């Protein structure tokens, strides 16, 4: 076989190998190429997307724990009308209460048309759980109910309020300072009781009693000497 024929055969083999690879790449759907988030996500209908669903416990919570927690999620509404989140439940029916960005109670959280709402974090509305039984580092079922779209349930990650989630955890009541309760109680009780009682009692009792007793001996009550 001549050198030119060998070159032509090699080129044909290379081309035959490239064509199937190109066809295979073109057949991949966009869904298979998407990067999936680490945290839980869910969709409801064509317009609602729930991303990064996390149940955030107290910072010192470990393993299985029952206590306060917050639910953090980013809800996007691509529809042309607003939607309202009406309830969130976690685990065995622990229901959340809603507050606005300033901490005032809310009956529902509105997701505007073409917009999104983040639950949790500074300056954002929040969903509070008074007590939820969860496993830190694991997952817990979280159900979201909307006014129009209905309900959707996802397995939410459970994480303590540390690191990236430090601002998303439940509020911790400050400890009462020690040694301050006894001082105010004792001072007012003793001062008013002793001062008014001693002053008025001694002055009137001593003055009238000493005047008659100090008259000179041998005088009459009128002050003139007695005759002998």
C-alpha positions as CSV (number, residue, x, y, z in Angstrom):
1,X,0.0,0.0,0.0
2,X,1.4,3.4,-0.9
3,X,2.1,6.1,1.7
4,X,-0.8,8.3,0.4
5,X,-3.3,5.4,0.7
6,X,-2.2,4.7,4.3
7,X,-2.7,8.4,5.2
8,X,-6.2,8.3,3.7
9,X,-7.1,5.2,5.7
10,X,-5.9,6.7,9.0
11,X,-7.9,9.9,8.3
12,X,-11.0,7.9,7.6
13,X,-10.6,6.0,10.9
14,X,-10.2,9.2,12.9
15,X,-13.3,10.7,11.3
16,X,-15.3,7.6,12.0
17,X,-14.4,7.8,15.7
18,X,-15.2,11.5,16.1
19,X,-18.7,11.3,14.5
20,X,-20.3,8.9,17.2
21,X,-18.8,11.0,20.0
22,X,-20.3,14.2,18.6
23,X,-23.7,12.5,18.2
24,X,-23.6,11.3,21.8
25,X,-22.7,14.8,23.2
26,X,-25.5,16.4,21.2
27,X,-28.0,13.9,22.7
28,X,-27.3,14.9,26.3
29,X,-30.3,16.8,27.7
30,X,-29.9,20.0,29.8
31,X,-31.3,18.2,32.9
32,X,-28.3,15.9,32.9
33,X,-25.9,18.8,32.8
34,X,-27.4,20.8,35.6
35,X,-25.5,21.2,38.9
36,X,-27.7,20.0,41.8
37,X,-27.5,22.0,45.0
38,X,-26.2,20.3,48.2
39,X,-29.2,21.4,50.2
40,X,-32.8,20.3,49.7
41,X,-34.9,21.8,46.9
42,X,-38.5,21.4,45.7
43,X,-40.8,22.6,43.0
44,X,-44.5,23.2,43.1
45,X,-46.4,23.6,39.8
46,X,-44.7,25.6,37.1
47,X,-44.0,28.8,39.1
48,X,-42.8,28.0,42.6
49,X,-39.2,26.9,43.4
50,X,-38.0,26.2,46.9
51,X,-34.2,26.2,47.2
52,X,-31.7,25.6,50.1
53,X,-34.3,24.3,52.6
54,X,-32.6,24.1,56.0
55,X,-33.8,23.6,59.6
56,X,-31.5,25.6,61.8
57,X,-31.2,24.6,65.4
58,X,-29.4,26.3,68.3
59,X,-25.6,26.6,67.9
60,X,-24.8,24.1,70.7
61,X,-27.3,21.4,69.5
62,X,-25.9,18.0,68.7
63,X,-27.2,14.7,67.5
64,X,-30.9,14.0,68.3
65,X,-32.4,17.1,69.9
66,X,-35.8,18.6,70.7
67,X,-35.9,22.3,71.0
68,X,-36.4,25.6,69.1
69,X,-35.4,26.0,65.5
70,X,-35.9,28.1,62.4
71,X,-36.7,27.1,58.9
72,X,-34.7,28.8,56.2
73,X,-35.6,28.6,52.5
74,X,-35.5,30.7,49.4
75,X,-38.9,30.7,47.6
76,X,-39.0,32.0,44.0
77,X,-42.3,32.8,42.2
78,X,-42.0,33.1,38.4
79,X,-45.8,33.5,38.0
80,X,-47.7,36.6,37.1
81,X,-49.6,36.8,40.4
82,X,-48.4,36.7,44.0
83,X,-48.5,33.6,46.1
84,X,-48.8,33.2,49.9
85,X,-47.0,30.7,52.2
86,X,-49.6,29.8,54.8
87,X,-47.9,27.2,56.9
88,X,-44.6,25.2,57.5
89,X,-44.4,22.0,59.4
90,X,-41.3,20.0,60.3
91,X,-41.0,16.4,61.5
92,X,-44.0,15.1,63.5
93,X,-46.2,18.1,62.8
94,X,-44.2,20.9,64.5
95,X,-45.8,24.0,63.1
96,X,-43.9,27.2,62.5
97,X,-45.1,30.8,63.3
98,X,-44.2,33.6,61.0
99,X,-42.7,37.0,61.7
100,X,-41.8,39.9,59.4
101,X,-38.4,41.6,59.1
102,X,-38.9,43.5,62.3
103,X,-40.2,40.6,64.4
104,X,-43.9,41.4,64.2
105,X,-46.3,38.4,63.9
106,X,-47.5,37.4,60.4
107,X,-50.4,35.2,59.4
108,X,-48.8,34.4,56.0
109,X,-45.8,35.3,54.0
110,X,-46.4,36.7,50.5
111,X,-44.1,35.9,47.6
112,X,-44.5,38.6,44.9
113,X,-45.1,37.8,41.3
114,X,-41.8,37.5,39.5
115,X,-39.9,37.8,42.8
116,X,-38.5,35.7,45.6
117,X,-38.4,35.7,49.4
118,X,-35.7,34.4,51.7
119,X,-36.9,33.1,55.1
120,X,-34.4,33.6,57.9
121,X,-31.4,35.9,58.4
122,X,-31.1,39.5,59.5
123,X,-33.7,41.8,58.0
124,X,-35.8,39.0,56.5
125,X,-39.1,37.3,57.5
126,X,-38.7,34.2,59.5
127,X,-40.4,30.9,60.3
128,X,-40.0,29.9,64.0
129,X,-40.4,26.4,65.5
130,X,-41.0,26.5,69.2
131,X,-40.0,22.9,69.5
132,X,-39.0,20.4,66.9
133,X,-37.5,16.9,67.3
134,X,-34.7,16.6,64.7
135,X,-31.3,15.1,64.2
136,X,-28.5,17.7,63.7
137,X,-26.5,16.7,60.7
138,X,-29.3,14.7,59.2
139,X,-32.6,15.5,57.4
140,X,-36.2,16.1,58.5
141,X,-39.3,16.3,56.4
142,X,-40.5,19.9,55.9
143,X,-44.0,20.6,54.4
144,X,-44.9,24.0,52.9
145,X,-48.5,24.9,52.2
146,X,-49.4,27.7,49.8
147,X,-52.7,29.5,49.3
148,X,-53.0,28.6,45.6
149,X,-50.4,26.0,44.7
150,X,-51.1,23.6,47.5
151,X,-48.5,21.6,49.5
152,X,-45.1,20.3,48.9
153,X,-42.8,18.2,51.1
154,X,-39.0,18.0,51.0
155,X,-36.2,16.5,53.1
156,X,-34.6,19.5,54.7
157,X,-31.1,19.5,56.0
158,X,-30.7,20.0,59.8
159,X,-27.8,22.3,60.8
160,X,-26.7,24.2,63.9
161,X,-26.6,28.0,63.9
162,X,-22.8,28.1,63.3
163,X,-20.7,29.3,60.3
164,X,-22.9,30.2,57.4
165,X,-26.0,29.6,59.4
166,X,-25.0,31.7,62.5
167,X,-27.6,34.4,61.7
168,X,-30.4,31.9,60.9
169,X,-30.8,30.2,64.2
170,X,-33.5,30.6,66.9
171,X,-33.1,33.6,69.3
172,X,-31.5,32.7,72.6
173,X,-32.8,34.5,75.7
174,X,-29.9,36.3,77.5
175,X,-29.1,34.8,81.0
176,X,-30.2,36.9,84.0
177,X,-27.2,38.7,85.6
178,X,-26.3,37.3,89.1
179,X,-26.1,39.4,92.3
180,X,-28.4,42.2,91.2
181,X,-31.7,40.9,92.7
182,X,-30.9,41.2,96.4
183,X,-29.5,44.8,96.6
184,X,-32.7,46.7,95.5
185,X,-34.9,44.6,97.8
186,X,-33.0,45.2,101.0
187,X,-32.3,48.9,100.8
188,X,-35.8,50.3,100.5
189,X,-37.1,48.0,103.2
190,X,-34.8,49.1,106.1
191,X,-34.4,52.9,105.5
192,X,-38.1,54.1,105.6
193,X,-39.0,51.8,108.6
194,X,-36.3,53.0,111.1
195,X,-36.0,56.8,110.4
196,X,-39.7,57.9,111.0
197,X,-40.2,55.6,114.1
198,X,-37.3,56.9,116.3
199,X,-37.3,60.7,115.8
200,X,-40.9,61.6,116.8
201,X,-41.1,59.1,119.8
202,X,-38.1,60.5,121.8
203,X,-38.6,64.2,121.5
204,X,-42.1,64.7,123.1
205,X,-41.5,62.1,125.9
206,X,-38.4,63.7,127.4
207,X,-39.2,67.5,127.4
208,X,-42.3,67.6,129.6
209,X,-41.1,65.0,132.1
210,X,-37.8,66.8,133.0
211,X,-39.1,70.4,133.6
212,X,-41.1,69.8,136.9
213,X,-38.5,67.5,138.4
214,X,-35.7,70.1,138.2
215,X,-37.4,72.7,140.5
216,X,-35.2,73.6,143.6
217,X,-36.0,71.8,146.8
218,X,-37.9,73.7,149.4
219,X,-40.0,75.8,147.1
220,X,-43.7,75.7,146.5
221,X,-45.2,75.0,143.1
222,X,-45.8,78.7,142.6
223,X,-42.1,79.3,142.9
224,X,-42.0,81.1,146.4
225,X,-40.0,79.8,149.4
226,X,-41.8,77.9,152.0
227,X,-42.1,79.2,155.5
228,X,-40.9,77.3,158.4
